[in-house]
């Protein structure tokens, strides 16, 4: 599998940096990309995987800075809905990877609660670290799913 998700740089104050472009990420091609024709996969499963990885890409490439609590919360809600749909379609497959991703998402949610109007540098760092954990869990799930759904494989994110 190509390189991992870019790590987020913690921002101080109102300025910050995001993950740089050109780094391979968990962003899939469009959900309309053809699904794998394997006997163990279904177009629905691959579509759900593509939607999940797209929403995860949005979350893992967010700019971590003050005032981002609502955006992070909205992205988390979206990812959790996509993960639930994927898990339902997967019918018990990849339980270890999906459980790790759920745990990583909970860590982001907990860390994001500390983002107030004037968050501390440590609060920003906690969120960035938690999002990095989501990136790792995403890579692990992607590696497992991509054998059945090549359309969910990573593509460069810019």
Secondary structure by P-SEA (a helix, b strand, c coil): ccccccccccccccccccccccccccccccccccccccccccaaaaaaaaaaaaaaaaaaaccccccaaaaaaaaaaaaaaaaaaaaaaacccaaaaaaaaaaaaaaaaaaaccccccccaaaaaaaaaaaaaaaaaaaaaaaaaccccccccccccc
